[in-house]
Amino acid sequence: MIRRILCFGDSNTYGYCADPQDTAGGGGRFTREERWPCLLQAALGPGFLVLEEGLTGRTTVYPDLVEGVPSGLESLPACLEAHAPIDLLLFMLGTNDTKERFGAGPDDIARGMERLIRIAQAAPCWRREPNILLLSPPPIDPAMDTLECCRCMGRGCPEKSRELAARYRGLARRLGCRFLDAGESSELSPADWMHLTRRGHRLLAERLAQIVPALL
């Protein structure tokens, strides 16, 4: 039986590359040989199918009328149905929720994540029973505030992002999910201090490869 793992996240799951010189493809997205979901697939082997569902700009529940990006709340139900049966669901969202224009603090972001988890737990997509690994995203480095390219994020993003790990850890415990702090197994690009480097993708994939088999 092939065990199916769905990775649902934002640009750090999509594989957005902030520095084109950091990828062999030379573009704005890491290649299949560099993205963490693909590296996880390679590490786990043929008995697993790792499914990528990353979208640049995705929030938990906040519709982005400026960027026109659907939130996780809008897209999650269809993704779960499309990829069923699911053996393990990985969530890594929250970075985009810190944008100043959403007016969301760490507690609000955690409540948005809770809503997604409860939707997933109640969905008829599981092979056996709900099985969720919640990842807190790597916290934004304060150096981001000095970069012109990141002005669209607004103020307060690094501070809010640093508080998500503690909020998500408690949320996972309360809802019966597993938890991983992705900030402990990552490296951010100095091009914007928000997105993983190629090495950061590899580090995260290696950490996940150590723990995922025991969750299935």
C-alpha positions as CSV (number, residue, x, y, z in Angstrom):
1,M,0.0,0.0,0.0
2,I,1.3,3.4,-1.0
3,R,1.0,5.9,2.0
4,R,-0.1,9.3,0.8
5,I,1.3,12.5,2.5
6,L,-0.2,15.8,1.6
7,C,1.9,19.0,2.2
8,F,-0.4,22.0,2.5
9,G,1.4,25.4,2.8
10,D,2.5,28.6,1.3
11,S,5.5,29.7,-0.7
12,N,7.9,27.8,1.4
13,T,6.1,24.6,0.5
14,Y,5.7,25.7,-3.1
15,G,9.4,26.2,-3.2
16,Y,9.7,29.9,-4.0
17,C,13.3,30.9,-4.4
18,A,14.1,34.5,-3.2
19,D,17.6,34.4,-4.9
20,P,17.7,32.9,-8.4
21,Q,21.4,32.2,-7.9
22,D,20.6,29.7,-5.1
23,T,18.8,27.3,-7.4
24,A,20.1,25.1,-10.3
25,G,17.1,26.2,-12.3
26,G,18.1,29.9,-12.1
27,G,14.5,31.0,-11.6
28,G,11.9,31.9,-9.0
29,R,11.2,28.3,-7.9
30,F,13.5,25.6,-6.6
31,T,13.7,22.5,-8.8
32,R,12.2,19.1,-7.9
33,E,15.7,18.1,-6.8
34,E,15.7,21.0,-4.3
35,R,12.2,21.5,-2.8
36,W,11.6,19.9,0.6
37,P,8.5,17.9,-0.3
38,C,10.4,16.4,-3.3
39,L,13.4,15.7,-1.1
40,L,11.1,14.1,1.5
41,Q,9.7,11.9,-1.3
42,A,13.2,10.8,-2.3
43,A,14.2,10.0,1.3
44,L,11.1,8.0,2.1
45,G,11.2,6.0,-1.1
46,P,8.6,4.2,-3.3
47,G,6.3,3.1,-0.5
48,F,5.2,6.8,-0.1
49,L,3.6,9.5,-2.2
50,V,4.4,13.0,-1.1
51,L,1.9,15.5,-2.6
52,E,2.8,19.2,-3.0
53,E,0.1,21.7,-2.3
54,G,2.0,24.9,-1.7
55,L,0.8,28.4,-2.9
56,T,2.7,31.6,-2.7
57,G,0.9,34.2,-0.6
58,R,-1.5,31.6,1.0
59,T,-2.8,32.5,4.5
60,T,-4.7,30.4,6.9
61,V,-8.2,32.1,6.6
62,Y,-7.6,35.6,5.4
63,P,-8.6,36.3,1.8
64,D,-6.0,38.6,0.2
65,L,-7.9,41.0,-1.9
66,V,-4.7,42.9,-2.8
67,E,-2.8,39.9,-4.2
68,G,-5.8,37.9,-5.2
69,V,-4.6,34.7,-3.5
70,P,-7.1,32.3,-2.1
71,S,-6.7,31.5,1.6
72,G,-6.3,28.0,3.0
73,L,-9.9,28.2,4.2
74,E,-11.0,28.6,0.5
75,S,-8.8,25.9,-1.0
76,L,-8.4,23.2,1.7
77,P,-11.6,21.3,1.2
78,A,-11.1,20.8,-2.5
79,C,-7.5,19.8,-1.9
80,L,-8.4,17.2,0.7
81,E,-11.1,15.7,-1.6
82,A,-8.7,15.7,-4.7
83,H,-5.9,13.9,-2.9
84,A,-7.9,11.3,-0.8
85,P,-7.2,8.9,0.7
86,I,-4.8,10.7,2.9
87,D,-2.6,9.0,5.5
88,L,-0.8,12.1,6.8
89,L,-1.4,15.8,6.3
90,L,1.3,18.4,6.9
91,F,0.3,22.0,7.5
92,M,2.9,24.8,7.3
93,L,1.1,28.2,7.2
94,G,1.1,31.5,9.1
95,T,3.9,33.6,7.6
96,N,1.6,35.5,5.2
97,D,-0.9,36.0,8.0
98,T,1.6,38.3,9.7
99,K,1.2,41.0,7.0
100,E,0.2,44.2,8.6
101,R,-2.9,44.7,6.3
102,F,-4.6,41.7,7.8
103,G,-4.4,43.1,11.3
104,A,-3.9,39.6,12.8
105,G,-1.9,38.9,15.9
106,P,-0.4,35.6,16.9
107,D,-3.5,34.5,18.7
108,D,-5.6,35.3,15.6
109,I,-3.3,33.4,13.4
110,A,-3.4,30.4,15.7
111,R,-7.2,30.5,15.6
112,G,-7.1,30.5,11.8
113,M,-4.9,27.5,11.9
114,E,-7.3,25.8,14.4
115,R,-10.1,26.3,11.9
116,L,-8.2,24.6,9.2
117,I,-7.2,21.7,11.4
118,R,-10.8,21.2,12.5
119,I,-12.0,21.2,8.9
120,A,-9.4,18.6,8.0
121,Q,-10.2,16.4,10.9
122,A,-13.8,16.3,10.0
123,A,-13.3,15.7,6.3
124,P,-14.0,12.3,4.7
125,C,-10.6,12.1,3.2
126,W,-8.7,9.8,5.6
127,R,-7.7,6.3,4.8
128,R,-8.1,5.4,8.5
129,E,-8.3,8.4,10.9
130,P,-7.2,12.0,11.0
131,N,-3.4,12.2,11.2
132,I,-2.0,15.8,11.1
133,L,1.5,17.1,11.6
134,L,1.5,20.9,12.3
135,L,4.6,22.8,11.4
136,S,5.2,26.3,12.7
137,P,6.9,28.2,9.9
138,P,10.4,29.5,10.2
139,P,10.2,32.9,11.9
140,I,10.9,35.9,9.8
141,D,14.3,37.5,10.6
142,P,14.1,41.1,11.8
143,A,16.5,42.1,9.1
144,M,13.6,41.8,6.7
145,D,12.4,45.2,7.9
146,T,15.5,46.8,6.3
147,L,14.7,45.5,2.8
148,E,12.8,47.6,0.2
149,C,11.5,44.4,-1.5
150,C,9.6,43.4,1.7
151,R,7.8,46.7,2.3
152,C,4.5,45.1,1.2
153,M,4.6,42.9,4.4
154,G,4.2,46.0,6.6
155,R,5.3,46.4,10.2
156,G,5.5,43.9,13.0
157,C,5.9,40.7,10.9
158,P,9.1,39.3,12.5
159,E,7.7,39.8,16.0
160,K,4.4,38.1,15.3
161,S,6.1,35.2,13.4
162,R,8.4,34.5,16.4
163,E,5.4,33.8,18.6
164,L,3.8,31.2,16.3
165,A,5.8,28.2,17.5
166,A,4.5,28.5,21.0
167,R,0.9,29.1,19.9
168,Y,1.0,26.2,17.4
169,R,2.6,23.8,19.9
170,G,-0.2,24.4,22.3
171,L,-2.8,24.1,19.5
172,A,-1.4,20.8,18.4
173,R,-1.5,19.4,21.9
174,R,-5.1,20.5,22.4
175,L,-6.3,19.2,19.0
176,G,-4.4,15.9,19.1
177,C,-2.0,16.7,16.3
178,R,1.8,16.2,16.1
179,F,4.0,19.3,16.1
180,L,7.3,20.3,14.6
181,D,9.0,23.7,14.8
182,A,10.4,24.2,11.3
183,G,12.4,27.1,12.5
184,E,14.7,24.6,14.3
185,S,15.5,22.8,11.0
186,S,15.8,25.6,8.4
187,E,17.9,28.4,6.9
188,L,16.4,31.6,5.5
189,S,17.7,33.5,2.4
190,P,19.2,37.0,3.1
191,A,17.5,38.1,-0.1
192,D,14.3,38.6,1.9
193,W,14.7,36.8,5.3
194,M,11.4,34.9,4.9
195,H,12.0,32.1,2.4
196,L,14.1,29.0,2.7
197,T,17.4,28.7,1.0
198,R,18.2,25.5,-1.0
199,R,20.1,24.3,2.1
200,G,17.1,25.2,4.2
201,H,14.9,23.0,2.1
202,R,17.3,20.1,2.5
203,L,17.6,20.6,6.3
204,L,13.8,20.6,6.7
205,A,13.4,17.5,4.5
206,E,16.0,15.6,6.4
207,R,14.3,16.4,9.7
208,L,10.9,15.3,8.4
209,A,12.4,12.1,7.0
210,Q,13.5,11.2,10.5
211,I,10.0,11.6,12.0
212,V,7.4,11.0,9.3
213,P,7.7,7.2,9.1
214,A,6.9,6.9,12.8
215,L,3.7,8.9,12.3
216,L,2.3,6.4,9.7
